[in-house]
Amino acid sequence: MLVLPLVPAAGQNSRNAFIDEEGVLRWDTDSTEIFGFGVNYSIPFAHAFRMAKRLGVSHEEAVKQDVYHFARLDLDLYRVHVWDTEISDSVGNLLENEHLRLFDFAVSEMKKRGMCFILTPIAFWGNGWPEPDEDTPGFSDKYGKEACLTHPDAIEAQANYLEQFLNHVNPYTGVAYKDDPDVIAFEVSNEPHHGGSKNEVKAYINKLVGSMRKTGTKKPVFYNMSHSIHLVDAYLEADVQGGTFQWYPSGLVAGHALKGNYLPHVNEYVIPFAEHPEFQNKAKIVYEFDPADVAGNYMYPVMARSFREAGIQLATHFAYDAMFLAPYNTNYGTHFMNLAYAPQKALSLKIASAVFHEIPRNVDFGNFPENNAFGNFCVSYRDDLAELVGQERFFYSNSTSSRPQNPDKLKEIAGFGSSPVVQYTGKGAYFLDEVEPGIWRLEVMPDAYWLKDPYSPMNPDVRKAAVQHALQEMRIALPQLGDAFSVEGINDGNRLSCVAKGGEIKVTPGVYLLKREGVKRKVDPKSLFKNILLDEFVAPATDLDTLLVKNRTPRKVNLGKTVTIDFEVIAPEKPGKVAVFIGEGHFRSRRFDAEETSPGHYTVLLPEGYSQHQTVNYYIAVRQTNGVWSTFPSGQTGKPGDWDFSGDESFALEFLPDDAPLLLWNAEKHFAFSVSNWRDGVQLIPMFNRNVLSYRFAQTEDDSVQNEPLHVLKYFFGENIKGRRENITLKERLGFSAKSAVDKPVKIKLALIDTDGMVMEYEFILNNTDEIYSVKLKDGQPGKMAIVPRPFPGFQGWFTETGNENEFDMAEIEMIQVAIPSPETSQKIDFYLDEIWLE
């Protein structure tokens, strides 16, 4: 890794942020408004630190690699809750150890790329997650979080520690954090969950802020205001200059990828005390955010827009995965962010950074879904796409048909897949930057594959993602380059030299200089370009070492329908042959060779004779270059028809008549992948009289809250019905099986949600005698999507406010919502729910 010189931000030897009378963060050198967008990143501490040691990875090299990627993603801000428990003793003395040294090193590397900082010296956490906590020397380990907020000795230890932390001189920069011109602000601690009185909390905050001010620092001090908001007056009256907030709009730790349109969840960011008189001169920071467990690429720019609408000036995503650890996603399994292994999500984050830097504070772009397009930005759930289409910049997180406003004015392109400007067959991110007229820099990342659901339970021995360095085709259509530009590989070991034909080239991952025909000027590959060196390149080596088939074929399809077996083959080498075998007995399997329609994507069109009312069992077999066949879904060696092929596990394709009910939700099959707000009294229980498992809601206490539901459950069924979707228009009724377990009627609301997030709602009264209920589909009323899983902070609303309530499209339904309203009179709710269907 080449080393950049340490450059003070904007050439400033000394500067501090200040907050004006209107609560706006500004630099004291010229009063310019501050805004920044970045990440949390934890390799100096806890699990990431330990994993690097276990894997024999250099911490310093890992930091350099990841910080380079921060630069490519336009991240200019870093925040972290420092694991005080690893760098302090029980009375708050700062320990000069490997964790602190590596933290100092990481800060210095980020400063080289022009990044600024929000530092949170106290985390309160143990250092274990997701492992058990270790014994550590710090005050947090001795007292625990709750006692740290109240115990006099623990408070003294925190005050001592804060003073020493701010006075600590980073040996790599030679500057104390209290004086570092790139440290914008300090946040006292991470997520203090206060109890006690207003005066007690205010005294606690002022005690700690006073210890920080003893260092002489003039930097703003922020305090977390998104927890224990009943004490907001204590926060606003304390000696702090701003509030910090978080946003996890899809909850945390689902244990699997969340599917469906989550854009309504991020329609707006609401601060309930935004109009409080004492809040008007306070600045606002978002210290952590992520649409946790949402695998799509469309959420980040909208979250950034909602932050800017709320007047927020700084925001940092939680959390960027170190490149060496990202394939396993064990650091924070509910989050997944890395340029190499999650390229589309990373590009979406890059676009969100552009949103934060282009969209002014407090600009209102209206309501969902109209606000999916704003400024030069647009997101699409249907296309799993975020994009920036500007005058000089064109970024996209998935293939797009959008055209740049003026292609001949473009100076920067970042993308995945194909666009009118770049056609690409690979599965990694790429970056095109104009270095000077007629000369462009092309950076190509390896192809990335998700081998398993990255949000599934964590296991350091289970690889969730892999990359491969492969030769891919690219066609570049830029007027500034023409069709016959030269290509020169400039990163270490890259010796490619060729001339494009019709704008077409073949490239492997690396960095290239592209020159328009006739341009003779030489460019030094070691020269500085923005905040990188031209020939810098960081990517993991190929680690794809497994053969995998991802079957996209529906399990249930309409009778008489022509069906295409549709699947992806992920393999270290291009297969020699791919085929589908239809099981007709041990020695009577029919073979159909598959067609590769795009790299790694295969299809087989089944003959019409198979589309009768039946279940077809089939296998997908791949012959590797060594001649060995592997058959899926089991992955076993061999193929159907071989004498020793067992064929115990197969894929199934079920043909159903048009009048067969369309199953939307079944408690036994789908409860584990449903999402809901957590509460006691919700469980699957056996119904012995019917030999099924049933979803039961039993209210354990009278905890009703006016205008809030007791419970909401949602399930995405879109993939389950895609083979029968055209049947929806033939269905007339919504039916379900349920029963009240008490002698009082129970009100529930069922809702269908379409692809655009529009809702059609149906209200039912359950009794303790009937078990089957139904209603005409045309009798529904426009409804609202529940924000479930419940977001953090919990003060965000229960239901999204959306426009276009009359544009619900029954043909595009993909999610069911079950809501139990709070009863109008005092009563306990108890009922069972088995299935929901259309008929």
Residue, then its C-alpha position, 0 to 999 in steps of 0.5 A: m500500500l502506498v502512503l499518502p502524506l499527512v495533509p491537514a484538512a483544508g490546510q488549516n493549522s488550527r480550527n474549531a467548529f462552533i454552533d451559531e444561535e440557530g443551532v448550525l455547526r460552522w467552522d470558526t475560520d470562515s463560518t462555513e456550514i459543516f456537513g459530513f457523511g461517513v461510517n463507524y468502523s471498529i477494527p482497533f477494538a473488540h471482535a474485529f481486533r481479535m479476529a484479525k489476530r486469529l486470522g494472522v491479518s496485520h491490523e495496520e494493513a487492514v486499516k489502510q485497505d479499508v480507508y482507501h475504500f472509504a475514499r472511493l466511496d466519498l466518505d469524509l466522516y468517521r465516528v466510533h464509540v471507543w471501547d473504554t473498557e479496553i483502554s482504561d483502568s477501573v479508576g479511569n486512567l487511560l492505558e497506552n496499549e495496542h488498542l489505543r495505538l491502533f485507534d491513533f493509527a486509524v485516525s491518522e490514516m483517515k486524516k490522510r484522506g481528508m476525513c473529519f471525526i466525531l469521537t465518542p470516548i465512552a461506549f459502556w459496552g463489554n468487548g465481546w459481541p458477538e462472543p462472550d465478554e472478556d475480562t477487561p480492566g476498564f471502569s465499564d467492566k467493573y461497574g456496568k452501564e447502569a451503575c456508570l450513570t449513577h455510582p459516584d466512584a464510576i462517575e469520577a472514573q469517567a471524568n478522569y478518563l474523559e480528561q485524559f482521553l482528550n489530552h491524549v496526543n496521537p503519536y502519528t499526528g503529534v496532536a492531542y484530540k482536544d486540539d485536532p483541527d479535524v475533530i469536529a465534536f465530541e459525544v460524551s458517551n454512547e446511548p446512556h439509558h438514564g433513569g433518575s430525576k432531571n436534576e440528577v441527569k443534568a448534574y451527571i452530564n455537566k460533571l462529565v462535560g466539565s472534565m472535558r472543558k478542563t482540557g481547554t478544548k473549544k470543540p462542541v460537545f454533544y449528548n445522546m438525546s434519542h434514549s430516555i427522551h422523557l428526560v429531554d429537559a435535562y439534556l437541553e438544560a445541560d452544558v452541551q451544544g447539540g444532540t445525537f440521534q440514531w436510526y434503525p428503521s427496520g429494527l435489528v437482528a432479524g436473523h435473515a434478510l428482510k424482503g419487501n419495500y421498506l421505503p415507507h419506513v424511511n419517509e421521514y425522520v421525526i424528532p418529537f421535541a424538534e419544536h422545543p424552545e431549548f432545542q432551537n440552538k442545538a445542532k443535530i448529528v446522527y451517530e448511527f444508522d442502517p436499514a438493518d437486515v434489508a439486503g436491497n440497495y435502494m435505502y441509503p439515499v432516502m435515509a440521507r434525504s430524510f436526515r437533511e430534511a430534519g436539519i441534520q448536518l453529520a451522519t455516520h453509517f453503522a458499521y463498515d466491515a473490515m475487508f478481511l472479515a466481511p466474507y463472514n459478516t460476524n462483526y455485526g451480523t445485522h449489518f453488512m457493508n463492504l465495497a468488495y463483498a457488498p458492492q451494490k450496498a457500498l455504491s448506494l452509500k456513496i450515492a447517499s454521501a452525495v445526497f448529504h453533500e448536495i441537498p440543503r438542510n430543511v428542504d422538504f421533498g414531500n411524501f412517499p412515494e413521490n419523494n423517491a425522486f428528489g434533486n438529482f437522485c432517484v431510488s427504485y425498490r422494483d429495480d433495487l436501484a439507487e442513482l445519482v444522475g447529475q451534470e458531472r456525476f453518474f452513479y448507480s447501484n444496479s443496472t439502469s436505463s437512465r441517461p446522463q443529462n449531458p454525457d459530454k460533461l461527465k467527469e465521474i462514473a461509479g456503477f454496478g451492472s450496465s447503463p447507457v454509458v457503461q456496459y459490463t458483464g461483471k458483478g463488481a463495482y467500477f469507477l471511472d474518473e476524468v483525470e484531465p481532458g482525454i485521460w480517464r482512470l478506470e478502477v474495476m473491483p472483483d466479481a462479488y457473490w453472496l453464497k448465503d444470506p449475509y444476515s443469517p446467524m453468525n458463524p466465523d466458520v461459515r463464509k457468506a460472501a466471496v469474490q473472484h478475479a475474472l476477465q470481463e467485457m466492458r463497453i464504454a460510451l463516453p464522447q470524451l474518450g471515443d471508440a478507440f481509446s488506449v488502455e494501460g494497466i497501472n496497478d502493481g502486476n497489471r501489464l495490460s496494454c491494448v486499444a479499444k474497438g468500438g469502445e469495447i475492452k476486456v479487463t480483470p480487476g485493477v486500475y487502468l489509464l484510458k486515453r483518447e486516440g491522439v492524446k500523447r500526454k504522459v501521466d505519472p501513475k504515482s501522482l496524487f488524484k483527489n485523495i488517492l494515488l492514481d495507481e492505488f488498488v485494493a481488493p481481496a484475492t479470489d476466495l471463491d472456492t465452492l460450487l453453488v446453484k441458486n435456483r430462482t424458479p417458482r415452486k408453484v405455477n399455474l396449470g398449463k403454463t410454460v415454465t422456464i427453470d431459471f437459476e444461477v451457477i456460482a463456480p470458481e471456473k466456468p462449468g463445462k456443462v449445465a443440465v436439468f434432469i427431470g426425475e422419472g425414476h432411478f434410471r429414467s431421468r430426462r436431461f435438458d441442457a441449459e442455456e447460459t443467457s448471461p454470465g452465470h445465469y442459465t435457463v431451461l424451457l420445459p416442454e408443454g407436456y409437463s404442465q399438467h396437474q402434478t408435481v415435477n421433481y427435478y435436479i440441476a447438475v453442473r459438470q466442472t472442468n475436471g469432468v466431475w458432475s455435481t447435482f443440486p440441491s444436495g450438491q452431491t457428486g454425480k448426476p441423475g442416471d448414474w448407477d450410484f446416484s441416490g437422488d434423495e433431495s430434489f427441487a419441486l415444481e407444483f402445477l395448480p389449477d386456476d381455482a386453487p386457493l392462493l396461499l399468502w401465509n401459513a403459521e407453521k411455514h412462515f412464522a419464522f420469517s415474519v416480522s413483528n414488534w416484540r412482546d410477551g404472549v406471541q408464539l407458535i403452539p400446537m393445535f392437537n385437534r388439527n395437527v398443526l402449529s398455530y400463531r397465538f397472540a395472548q395479551t399478558e397484561d392490559d398494556s393498551v396505548q391509545n392510537e397504537p396497535l397491540h401487535v403487528l405481524k408482516y410477511f413477504f410472500g412475493e417470491n412464494i406466489k411469483g409463479r401464480r401471480e397472474n391468478i390474483t386477478l381471478k381471485e375474489r375473496l380474502g380468507f383466513s382461519a382464526k378463532s378467539a380463545v376468549d368469549k369476547p370478540v376480538k378485532i383484527k385488521l388484515a391488510l394487503i401491501d403492494t410493490d409500491g407500498m400501498v395498502m388495502e385493509y380489511e377489518f374483522i371481528l373474531n369470535n370463539t365459535d367460527e374458524i373460517y372468515s372471508v371478505k370480498l377483495k373489493d370491499g377493502q379500504p385504503g390503509k397504512m403500512a405499519i413500521v414493523p419491525r419497530p425502529f430505533p429510536g422507538f419514538q418514530g411513528w407506528f404507521t407511515e404517512t403516504g400519498n396515492e392511497n387510491e393507487f393500490d394495485m391488487a395485481e402487485i401484492e407482495m406482503i400481508q399485514v396483521a394488526i391487532p388494535s388496542p381495544e377501546t374498553s379494558q379487555k385482554i386479547d387472546f386468539y389463534l391464526d392459522e392461514i391466510w389465502l386468496e380464493 
